[in-house]
Amino acid sequence: MKIEETHLKGCYIIEPKKFEDDRGYFFESFNNKIFKDVTNLDVNFVQDNQSFSYKGVVRGLHAQKGENAQAKLVRVLKGEVIDVAVDARPNSSTFGQHVAVKLSAENNLQLFVPRGFLHGFSVLSEEAVFFYKCDNYYNKESEQGVRYDDPFLNINWGVNKENIKVSDKDLILPNFNEIFRK
């Protein structure tokens, strides 16, 4: 398993070692001991989630705040997405910056998104099945989010703007600078 920190402190790309033969393949998607040895983080995942989306869908940018903040380990089981994590930690040297990683069922890459980050993804393939593990339980009252098209963040979602599909709920979210100030 290869674990590499992005330019955002605490945000890691994980590439499992894949063993293939004429029967198919096997890989270990997560190993807490290896993860802890490399990152010095001890994560206890308590909730698994899965979503299905069509091409052009943008989900996010979302986070849980306060004591309900969540770290996530995300991956794609079918299709291809651009996965985005935005550092919303006011005291971080990378506050307001983001990382965008292409995750697919083919490349098996995963992204570890630490607490204090906004998260979202866009679907590049005809369909995508997205899977994520969380280290805290979802709490509706702790939801927060930022518009996917916030000009301050300037995220390239890899989808033609005319073809983007966003929920009504996400269209009314505020911009980053309206809720996150240093």
C-alpha positions in Angstrom: 0.0 0.0 0.0 1.4 3.4 -1.0 0.3 6.4 1.1 1.3 9.9 -0.1 0.4 13.2 1.5 -1.0 15.8 -0.8 0.0 19.5 -0.5 -2.8 19.8 2.0 -1.6 18.6 5.4 -3.4 15.5 6.6 -5.0 14.8 3.2 -3.6 11.6 1.7 -3.8 9.6 -1.6 -3.8 5.9 -1.0 -2.9 3.4 -3.7 -3.4 -0.2 -2.7 -1.1 -2.9 -4.0 -3.2 -5.0 -6.4 -2.6 -8.7 -7.0 -3.9 -10.0 -10.3 -4.1 -13.3 -12.0 -6.4 -15.2 -14.4 -9.1 -15.3 -11.7 -9.3 -11.5 -11.3 -7.7 -9.4 -8.6 -7.4 -8.8 -4.8 -6.3 -5.8 -2.9 -6.4 -4.6 0.7 -8.3 -1.2 0.5 -7.3 -0.1 4.0 -5.0 -1.2 6.8 -5.1 1.0 9.9 -1.6 -0.2 11.1 0.1 0.7 7.9 -1.9 4.0 7.7 -1.0 4.9 11.3 2.7 4.0 10.7 2.9 6.3 7.7 0.6 9.2 8.8 0.8 9.0 12.6 -3.1 9.1 12.5 -5.2 6.5 14.3 -8.6 6.4 12.5 -11.6 4.5 13.8 -14.2 4.3 11.0 -17.7 3.9 12.3 -19.9 4.4 9.2 -19.9 3.3 5.6 -21.8 5.1 2.9 -22.3 4.5 -0.8 -23.9 6.6 -3.6 -24.8 6.1 -7.2 -24.7 9.0 -9.7 -24.9 9.7 -13.4 -22.4 11.6 -15.7 -22.2 15.3 -14.9 -23.5 15.0 -11.3 -21.6 17.2 -8.8 -22.1 16.2 -5.2 -20.8 18.7 -2.6 -19.0 20.6 -1.2 -20.2 19.3 2.2 -18.8 18.8 5.7 -19.9 18.1 9.2 -18.9 20.7 11.7 -18.0 20.8 15.4 -18.1 17.6 17.4 -19.7 15.9 14.5 -16.9 16.6 12.1 -15.9 13.6 10.0 -12.7 12.3 8.4 -13.5 10.2 5.3 -11.7 7.6 3.2 -13.3 7.7 -0.3 -13.0 5.5 -3.4 -14.9 4.6 -6.6 -16.3 1.1 -7.0 -17.6 1.7 -10.6 -16.8 4.5 -13.0 -14.6 7.6 -12.7 -14.9 10.8 -10.7 -12.9 13.9 -9.8 -12.8 13.9 -6.0 -12.2 17.3 -4.3 -11.2 18.1 -0.8 -11.1 21.8 0.4 -9.1 22.8 3.5 -11.6 24.7 5.7 -9.4 24.8 8.8 -9.0 28.5 9.6 -5.6 28.0 11.2 -4.1 25.9 8.4 -1.4 27.2 6.1 -3.5 25.8 3.2 -6.8 27.3 4.3 -9.1 27.7 1.3 -6.9 25.5 -1.0 -8.1 22.3 -2.6 -6.9 19.1 -4.1 -8.6 17.3 -7.0 -7.8 13.7 -7.6 -9.2 11.4 -10.4 -10.5 8.3 -8.7 -11.8 5.3 -10.7 -12.6 1.7 -10.4 -9.7 1.1 -12.7 -7.0 3.0 -10.8 -8.3 2.0 -7.3 -6.9 5.2 -5.8 -8.5 6.5 -2.6 -8.4 9.8 -0.9 -8.3 10.3 2.9 -10.1 13.6 3.7 -9.4 14.7 7.3 -11.8 16.5 9.6 -12.2 20.2 8.9 -12.3 19.7 5.1 -15.2 20.2 2.7 -15.6 17.3 0.3 -17.3 16.7 -3.0 -17.0 14.9 -6.4 -18.1 15.1 -10.0 -18.9 12.1 -12.2 -16.9 11.8 -15.4 -18.2 8.3 -16.5 -21.7 7.4 -17.6 -22.3 6.1 -14.1 -20.3 6.0 -10.8 -20.7 4.1 -7.6 -18.9 6.1 -4.8 -18.0 4.5 -1.5 -16.7 6.2 1.7 -15.9 5.3 5.3 -16.4 8.0 8.0 -14.9 8.2 11.4 -18.0 9.9 12.9 -21.7 9.4 12.5 -23.7 11.7 10.3 -25.7 14.4 12.0 -28.1 16.5 10.0 -27.9 19.5 12.4 -24.1 19.7 11.8 -24.3 19.8 8.0 -22.6 22.7 6.2 -21.6 23.3 2.7 -20.3 25.6 0.1 -21.3 26.2 -3.5 -19.6 23.9 -6.0 -19.0 26.8 -8.4 -17.6 29.3 -5.8 -15.2 31.6 -7.8 -12.8 31.9 -4.8 -12.2 28.1 -4.8 -12.1 28.0 -8.7 -12.5 24.2 -8.8 -12.3 22.5 -12.2 -14.8 19.7 -11.9 -13.9 18.3 -15.3 -17.5 18.5 -16.5 -19.0 20.8 -19.1 -20.9 23.6 -17.2 -24.0 23.1 -19.4 -24.1 19.4 -18.4 -23.6 19.7 -14.6 -26.4 18.3 -12.4 -26.5 19.7 -8.9 -29.2 19.2 -6.2 -31.5 22.1 -5.4 -30.1 22.0 -1.9 -26.5 22.5 -3.2 -27.5 25.4 -5.4 -28.5 27.5 -2.5 -25.4 27.0 -0.5 -23.3 30.0 0.4 -19.8 30.8 -1.0 -16.7 29.9 1.0 -15.9 33.4 2.2 -19.4 33.8 3.6 -19.0 31.1 6.2 -15.2 30.5 6.5 -13.2 33.5 7.5 -9.6 33.4 8.8 
